[in-house]
Amino acid sequence: MQMAGLANLNGWRWIFIIEGILTVLLGIAGYWLLVDFPDSKRKTWAFLGERERAWICARVQQDRGDVKPQPFSIVKYLRPALDIKIWAYAMIFFNTTTVTYALAYFMPIILQYNMGFSVGAAQCLVAPPYVFGGIVTYLTGLAGDKFRLRGPIIIFNCILVLIGLPIVGWATSPGVRYFGIFLMTAGGNANVPAAMSYQANNIRGQWKRALCSATFVSFGGIGGIAGSLVFRSQDSPHYRPGLYACFATTGLNILLVCLLSLYFRHANAKADRGEVELECDGVSIFGYMKSFWIGC
């Protein structure tokens, strides 16, 4: 933003130019750097040997039964839309991205106009909360994998946001409010991969996975649009409506995860008793991953 005037361009234009160039370069490099699915015939850099690739495919087939691609069918693709869980996952991601995008837009405003920092200082102070958020993301990811839990991780991150929100909105000390930003940033951003894992671990079947991924990402994008509109200039200086919106979306995430977890636990218990056989696309599966207790 401080490059405003260079080459007769505004600062915001330079943001798009620089980030756009980096994105294009990474996209080109990704063609060679990204490793394809193990059963792909496209040659990638020597990440796995043939025996290792076969072993991974066998494990995936045993886990979810959809390694072998099936011919496209619009009916098979759209049929999973009748499963309300798909829309619950999408709504969880919508709520998550609404908070993360709102915070990304709102944080410089808080630091500059509400806390009195200069433009340069405000933009520098944006970075530390995201570093802390990266640490929280890594640690919660480790905990989720170690204990095979997904739902409680999302709820923990939501609690961080709910603790940080009132601190940012109602505390008077700039230092205390900045601490609240750390909590909000960590909880909100850590929930992005947590929500993705929650959805991916609890979906089985090629076509259900395809539709669920599409709705999930789409709702995340819509959340980004909503997040950009949450904190409005007319609500200055306290921006209470935006804070209330973040409260509502975060609380709704906790409710959705609790309801899904109860359903998963009930479905798994019935499968364990032999009362029902869980299936996806006609393939028998082991059950929902423990989400409070995980799922399928």
N, C-alpha and C positions, 0 to 999 in steps of 0.2 A: 504493500500500500504506500510505502514511502518512496516508491519509484515513480509516483505520479509526476507527469510532465516529461519523463524520459521518452524520447522519440515521439513527443506530442501525444502520448497515450496516458489515460487515467490509470491509477494504481490497480483498480479491479480488473482492467484489461490485462495487465501484466500477470495477475494471478492465473487467469485462464490460459494465457500463452505459456507460461512456465510449467504449470501443472499439465497442460495439454501435451507439451513436448515430452515431458517425462512419461506420461501415460502411453503415448505412441511408441516410444523407445522400448518401454517395458513390454508392451504388447507384441512388438516384433521379436524381442528376445525370448518371450514366453513360448513362441512356437517351437524353439529348440530346447528350452530349459524345462518346460512342464512335462511331466511324465504321464503318458496316456494310461488308460485302464489296462490292467495286466493281460487281458485277452486280446488287446489291439495288435494288429499286424504292423502298425506304423512303427518304424524304428526310432527309438529315443536314446538318449545318452545312457551308458551302461550302468543303470541303477540296480536292476535285478537280472539274475540269470534265468534261463528257461525253466529250470527246476523250481526256482523260487516263485516265478510267475504262475506256474501250474498249481503250486501249493496255495497261493493266495486265492486263485479262482475257485479251488476246491473248498476253501474255508468260507468264501462268500456264498457259494452255492449252498453249502450246508446251513449257513446262517439265514439267508433270505430267499434262496431258490430262484434268483432272477439274473444269473450270469449270462445265460444264453439269450440273445436278443430275439424278440418276437416281432412278427410283421405288424406294421402300424394298423390300428383299427380305431376309428373315431369313437365308436361305441365303448370299447374297452378304455379308451383314454378319458372319456367324460363320465363314465359310470361312477368312479370314485368320488365325484363331486357330491354324491348323495351322502357321503360320510361326513358328519358334522365335525369330526376331529380335524379334518383337513382345514376347515375354516377357523377352528380354534387355534391351530398352529399359526395360520396366517395372521390372525388377530393379535396373537402374542408378539409377532414380529412387527406388526404395525405399531403397537403400543411402544415397543422398544425403540424403533427408529424415530418415532415422534419425539421421544425424550432426548435421544442422542443428537438429532439434528437441531432441535430447539435449543439445546445447551450450546451446541457449536456456534449458532448464530447469536445467542444471548450473552455468552461469556465475555466477549470483548466489550459489549455495551456495559455490563456490570462493572468491569474493571476500569473502563475509561470514564464513564459518566457518573456511576454511582460510587465508585471508590476513589476517583480523582487521579488515576494514573494517566500519564501521557500515552499517545498512540503507540509509540515504540515500546514503552514499558508494558502496556496492556497486552500487546501481541507477544511479547516475550513471556509474560506470566501465564499465557494460555498453555504453554508447553508442559510445565511440571505436572498439572493434574492428569494429563494424558499419559505421562510417564508412569505415574502412580497407577493409573487405570490399566496400563499394560502389565504391571506387576500383579495386580489383583486378578486380571484375566488369566495369566499364566498359573497362578496358585490355585484358583478355583477350578481351572481345567485339570490340573494334576489331581486335585481332590475328587473331582467328578469321575475321572477314569479309575482312580485307585479304589473308590468305594462303589463304583458302578451306579452313580446317582446323577440325575439330570435336573429333575424338578426342584429339589431343595437348593441347588446352585442358583437357579433363576430367582427363587424367592429370597435367598440371601442377598443377591445383587439388588433386588427391588427394595429390600430393607435399607441398604446403603443409600439409595436414592431418596427414600422417604425420610431418612434422618437428615440428609443434606438439604432437602428442599426448604424446610422451615428455617434452617440456619441461614441459607442464602436470602430468603425472603423477609425475615423478620429480625435478624441480628443487626445490631448497630455498628459494631466494630468491623472495619474493613478486613482485619486479619482473621476474625472469626468467620466472616462471610466467605473469605477465600478458602478456609478450611472446609466449609460446606460445599464449595465447588469441587474440591478434591473427591468428596464422597459421592456427589452426584455423577461426576465424570467417570469415576471408577465403576460404580454400579451400573450406569447406563450402558457404557461401552463394553463392559465384561459380559453383559447379557446378549450382545449380538452373536458371538460364537456359541454362547450357552443355548440360546434359542435355536440356532441352526442345528446343534447337536441333538437337542431335544426332539426336533422334528425328524431328523435323519434316522435316529435310533428307534423311532416308533412308527416307521412306515415300512411296509414290505410290499413287494410286487412292483414290476417294472412300470406299469401304467399308472398305478397310484402314486408311485414315487415321482413320475414325470409331471403329473398334474399338481401334486403337492408342492413340488419345487417351483412351478410356475406361479401358483397362487401365493406362495410364501414370499418369493422375491418381489412380486407385483405389489403386495400389501406393504412390504418394506419400503418400496419406492413411494407409495401413497403416504406412508408415515413421514417420509422426508418432506413431502409437500406440506403436510399438516404441520410439521415441526417448524417450517419456515414462516408459518402464519400465526404461531402460538403467541409469541411475544411481540405485541404491536406497539408502535410508537405512541399511540394515544393513551396507552396504559402506563406510560412513564409517570413517576420515577419508580413505582413499586412493582409494576407488572404482575399484579395479583391474579388476573384471569389466566395468564400463562402458567403461573405456579399451580393454580388449581387444576388446569388441564394436565399438567405433569403428575399431580397427585392422582387424578382420576385414571389415567392410562396405566400408571404403575400399580395402583390398587387392583385394577381389572386384570392385570397380568397375574397377580398373586391368586386371585379368585379362579381364573382359568386353569392355572397349573394345579391348584388344589382339586378342582372338579375332575380334570383329566386323570390325576393321580389316583383318585378314588375309583374312577372307572377302570383304570389299568389294574389296580389291585383286585377289584371284584372279578374282572375277566380272567386274570391269571389264576385266581383261586378256583374258579369254576373249571378251568382247563386242567389244573393240577388234580382236581377230584375226578377228572374224566367225564364231566358233565357236558363238555363242549370241546370241539377241536378248532383251534384258531387257524384261519386260513387267510391268504392274500393271493388273489389271482389264481385260486385253485391249488395253491401250494401250501402244505402244512408247515406251520412255523412253531418255534419253541414258546412263543408268548411275548407279552409286552416286557420291554426292558424296564427294570426297576426305575421308576421315576420318582417314586416316593417309596420307591419300588419301581423301575423303568418300563418301557412298553414297546408295541409293534405298530 
